[in-house]
Amino acid sequence: QVQLVESGGGLVQAGGSLRLSCAASGRTFSSYTMGWFRQAPGKEREFVAAISYTGSGTYYADSVKGRFTISRDNAKNTVYLQMNSLKPEDTAAYYCAAPESRLTTVRSMGLNPVAYWGQGTQVAVSS
């Protein structure tokens, strides 16, 4: 059974930074694209970023492009989301996500149903 455990959320002032981590277990982590999503209060969950299984390919939502960076360490079975220049509108619960198929690409990560979710970590950005 795939398990995803996020950490690193918190309260930060606008313009600040946070780094989220997601520790994965239960299958060969290095064989799968991984992603981050977020859900703000009263809104639908939305795609944030994805990274290919090697780490060489990434894809971002327009709203975070240039401010967020997704990365992974396959030796540690961990994916990261570095968030810089945070804005109040980035306030949300952030979820690590993994697909069912090894064929999932960074672009399709945000389009296809996600097979596995973490429990989420809360990020709050004050103005």
C-alpha positions in Angstrom: 0.0 0.0 0.0 1.4 3.4 -1.0 1.7 5.9 1.8 2.5 9.5 1.5 3.3 11.7 4.5 3.7 15.4 4.2 5.4 17.8 6.5 6.7 21.4 6.6 3.6 23.5 6.5 3.1 26.5 8.8 2.3 30.1 9.1 4.4 32.6 7.2 4.2 36.3 6.2 3.7 37.3 2.7 6.9 37.3 0.8 8.3 34.5 2.9 9.3 30.9 2.1 8.4 27.4 3.2 9.6 24.0 2.1 7.2 21.1 2.1 8.4 17.5 2.1 6.6 14.3 1.2 8.0 10.9 2.3 6.7 8.0 0.2 6.7 4.3 0.9 5.0 1.1 -0.4 6.4 0.9 -3.9 9.4 1.8 -6.1 9.3 5.6 -5.6 11.8 6.3 -8.3 9.6 4.8 -11.0 6.7 7.3 -10.8 5.9 10.9 -11.5 5.0 12.7 -8.3 2.9 15.8 -7.7 1.6 18.5 -5.4 -1.9 19.8 -5.2 -3.6 22.3 -2.9 -7.1 23.1 -1.7 -8.1 26.4 -0.3 -11.2 26.8 2.0 -14.3 26.6 -0.1 -12.5 25.8 -3.3 -11.8 22.7 -5.3 -8.4 20.9 -5.1 -6.1 22.2 -7.7 -2.8 21.0 -9.3 0.3 22.8 -8.3 3.4 21.0 -9.6 4.7 17.7 -10.9 8.1 16.1 -11.3 9.1 13.2 -13.5 10.5 10.0 -12.0 14.1 11.0 -12.8 13.6 14.5 -11.7 14.6 15.9 -15.0 11.2 17.1 -16.0 8.9 19.5 -14.1 5.6 21.2 -14.7 3.8 24.0 -12.8 0.5 25.7 -12.6 0.7 29.2 -13.9 -0.2 30.6 -10.5 3.0 29.3 -8.9 5.4 29.3 -11.9 8.6 31.2 -11.0 7.9 31.1 -7.3 7.7 27.4 -6.5 10.2 24.6 -7.2 9.4 20.9 -7.1 12.3 18.5 -6.6 12.9 14.9 -5.5 15.5 12.7 -3.8 15.0 9.2 -5.0 17.5 7.8 -2.5 15.3 9.2 0.3 12.0 8.5 -1.4 11.0 12.1 -0.8 9.6 14.8 -3.0 9.8 18.5 -2.0 8.1 21.7 -2.8 10.1 24.9 -2.2 7.7 27.8 -2.0 9.2 31.3 -2.3 7.6 34.8 -2.5 4.5 33.4 -0.8 1.2 35.3 -1.2 -2.0 35.2 0.9 -3.7 33.5 -2.0 -1.3 30.5 -1.6 -3.0 29.7 1.7 -4.3 26.2 1.5 -3.9 22.6 2.5 -1.2 21.1 0.4 -1.3 17.5 -0.7 1.3 15.2 -2.0 0.0 12.9 -4.8 1.1 9.8 -6.7 -0.4 8.2 -9.8 -1.4 4.6 -10.3 0.5 4.3 -13.6 4.2 4.6 -14.3 3.2 6.1 -17.7 1.8 9.3 -16.0 3.7 12.3 -17.2 4.2 15.7 -15.5 1.6 17.2 -17.8 -1.0 14.5 -17.3 -0.5 14.5 -13.5 -2.9 17.4 -13.1 -5.4 16.0 -15.6 -6.0 12.4 -14.6 -7.4 11.1 -11.3 -4.8 10.7 -8.6 -4.5 7.3 -7.1 -2.8 8.1 -3.8 -3.0 11.2 -1.6 -1.1 12.3 1.6 -3.0 13.6 4.6 -2.2 17.2 3.7 -0.2 19.9 5.4 -1.6 23.4 6.1 0.1 26.5 4.7 -1.2 29.9 5.9 0.2 33.1 4.5 -0.6 36.4 6.3 -0.6 39.7 4.6 
